[in-house]
Amino acid sequence: MGEGRSLDPVHQPRILRELRESGHVHRTVKQEVRENLLAKLRAGEPRFPGIVGFEDSVLPHLERALLAGHDLVLLGERGQGKTRLIRTVTQLLDEWTPVIEGCEINDHPYAPVCARCVRLSKEMSEDLPVAWKHRDERYGEKLATPDTSVGDLIGDVDPIKIAEGRTLGDPETVHYGLVPRTNRGIFSVNELPDLAERIQVSLLNVLEERDIQVRGYNLRLPLDVLLIASANPEDYTNRGRIITPLKDRFGAEIRTHYPRTIEDELVLIKQEITPDIGADIPEHLVEVIARFTRLVRESTAVDARSGVSARFSIAAAETASASAVRRAALTGEERAVTRVCDLASVVHSLRGKVEFEVSEEGRETEILAHLLRRATAETFRGRLGGQDLAPLTDRFAEGSQVESGELVPAAELLRRIGPVNGLSKIMSRLGIEEESPGHAAAALEFALEGLYLMRRLSKDDLDGTAVYRT
């Protein structure tokens, strides 16, 4: 109770006297975060659930900044999980915290700061009503846009309160902005450099003096807030900038990055893909998409300053899965399982998510298709490079051919290929444990595509149909 935690706020104190008697201790937001982070570190518990690939790079820097009580900036290209990471910091707050009931800026019952709560505290003393706020309600976020105003962030005069008869100088006529409404919580400004410089000035007092000033009011409102901003390096240096006095007030600047290993990329895709699309996507195809994404990022044809978002790989997996669902609906398959033929749709659907160099204009589809073939070949070598595929290639020895495509159901593809000795070993090497017709077809079609890319088979592509032959 001393830290304000409870799974059931219904039975918590409801007036100030009961809160004092319970032994509750008032801590600032940064003290809460620091102490709860230390407790998780000592217990070996996850601190930032759902964050992949930052364990040995970004997170240690973030933890040091939070332990030091610093406001901070996360700097990185688009789609590196900056916003996701910021939102997980709320898990370091106490689950429940007391506030003065009805307060717009979440004043603590022990230390009211707004005019309304100061007045109520004097009038009601120990009978001051207490409410409880969950940590998820103590997070505020604003995407920096050119039309953002000081009133949006800090506050302005409320004309309705003036119309009710209050005088213009009355502090209770102030309509608080997003920052004070997140008092005793965590506030995030996404893409901070896009915020006009004159608006950035309004955050100077928040970060240093820890207060706000609204228009001409004689009002200094001390705030208890942890401010975390995100920025894109391209915007940070070119299109916009963080003004020097504001940069100086942030305690830490932390660089983020894309997943550095295939394993991290695989975990990220599996974690973030929409679960209700309705198709199974075998592990080897997820690996193809992960390798494809990395090749696109590394390609000299792609604008490196823009980056290739993690949303690219997630959308690719979802698009391929959707292609399998479409096939199942059109052909009457009972179970939708993603196959190699479904990856072709990724190139056309996601071309607009990549910024190419000007010199490559008109070649975007060709470049992506080439990189997808490279990713498929690399995955084939890694998974089936040492596997004996003679039983499969022998089926083509007498000039026979196999026709596949995005509208060929699994059962029909298996009939066209015929029995293959060693199919179970192929499926095992691909990480496929389920022995359904759809999964068997996915394994065999991937093997055929790999043999084609290794120049052991030829292939003719005709409007979504692939014909494999010797």
Secondary structure, DSSP 8 states (H G I E B T S, - for coil): -TT---S-GGGS--BHHHHHHTT-----HHHHHHHHHHHHHHHT--SSTT--S-TTTHHHHHHHHHHTT--EEEE--TTSSHHHHHHHGGGGS-SEEEEETT-TT--BTTB--SHHHHHHHHHHGGG-BEEEEEGGGGEEEEE--TT--HHHHTEEE-HHHHHTT--TT-GGGEEE-HHHHTTTEEEEEETGGGS-HHHHGGGHHHHTT-EE--TT----EE--EEEEEEE-HHIIIII----HHHHHH-SEEEE-----SHHHHHHHHHHHS-TTS--B--HHHHHHHHHHHHHHHH-TTB-TTT---HHHHHHHHHHHHHHHHHHHHHHT-SS-B--GGGGHHHHHHHGGGS-B-GGGTT-HHHHHHHHHHHHHHHHHHHHHTTS--HHHHGGGTTS--EEEETTS-HHHHHHHH---TTHHHHHHHTT-----HHHHHHHHHHHHHHHHHTTSSEEEEETTEEEEE-
